[in-house]
Amino acid sequence: MGSKPQSFATTSAFEILGPVMVGPSSSHTAGALRCARVAATLIEGSIKAVRFTLWNSFAHTYRGHGTDRALVAGTLGLDTDDERIPDAFALADAAGLAYEFDIAGDDPSIHPNTVDIHLVSDTGAQADVRGESLGGGRMRISAINGVHVEISGLYTTLFVAHQDAPGALAALTGALAHASMNIAFCRTYRTEAGGRAYSVFETDGAPATGVLDAVRALDLVDYATFIEMPGAASSLAPGVSVPDLFDDAAQLLTACHEKGLTIGEVMRAREELMSGERRARSTMARVLEVMRNETTAPIARPQRSLGGFIGGEARLVAQGGARLDETLLGTTQASAVARAMAVLEPLRLHGRHRRRAHGGLRRRGA
């Protein structure tokens, strides 16, 4: 049973705003981190070694946009807004995580932001995972050990590696039913009849206590885990919507007229229906706090960007005053440029990165 496309009725305003993140690019930093974070959960044990093969734009911008550090940070389990992302290499050293990068180059047949991740855990288990960064911090796992899959991490997701055999899917769904978990979408992928299979369940609500142990105890199951993505924009279970308010822009304007509310007031009411009043308000407060801080603090305290290419230019523009107003179309535009440049500078960066002695960089054909 495939998933249906996400509509405006199931799209949170926070997905439009994008993720709170460290780094200059939601595609090359936040999305990359989430690819690695999800990949690291798909193998049993703690990750001890990882190799990232970078394709297309990842192969060209991985240093300037901090994709390399984001991938290592994701493997370590960091979130997109963790201020330690610039120090991911040092954190990996301290954790005993060996990592390397393989620059594969361009391949127009695959997604522009693609990374192949080879993982080795302390149990000896290995996995090859292909991740794609889709923009806005969203990502998709499109292959596991050469088998095509689709995992987004947007919703509470149960991933199960098991043998393809009669009764396997019935046993899995039975375990979820026994735990009173409602399955919104379910997909099963397999290498061949009777071979290795992967089942992906997207469920309504949070994981039930004890259900993971019950699934892992099934005879045909090799490994199972819940995929939960802290910081992901969507707080809805798949298929849940609020059509009583609106499902497109025209209906939004109609709702404003009928209820005598502004667009902002209707959107606030909608978010509260989707995720609850407390969560909606606290999330927006967090977004506003970050926006205000990130557009002003780097002007007062300049720092190098995650990629190391800028640092201090926002302050120079802000201090340019009348000298730059005409060039930048006036005082308001000059201030906007300064603030826009400021958000590219992290508020916390513990020194420049030194390449680790036991890490490595390989370039295809070199």
Buried (B, 14 or more C-beta within 10 A) or exposed (E): EEBEEBEBBBBBBBBEBBBBBBBBBBBBBBBBBBBBBBBBBBBBEEBBBBBBBBBBBBBBBBBBBBBBBBBBBBBBBBBBBBEBBBBBBBBBBEBEBBBBBBBBEEEEEBBBBBBBBBBBBEEEBEBBBBBBBBBBBBBBBBBBBEBEBBBBBBBBBBBBBBBBBEEBBEBBBEBBEEBEBEBBBBBBBBEEEEEBBBBBBBBBEEBBEEBBEBBBEBEBBBBBBBBBBEBBBBBBBBBBBBEEBBBEEEBBEEBBEEEEBEEEEBBBBBBBBBBEEEEBBEBBEEBEEBBEEBBBBBBEEBBBBBBBEBBBBBBEBBEBEEEBBEEBEEEEEBBBBBBEBBBBBBBEBEEEBEEBEEBEEEEEEE
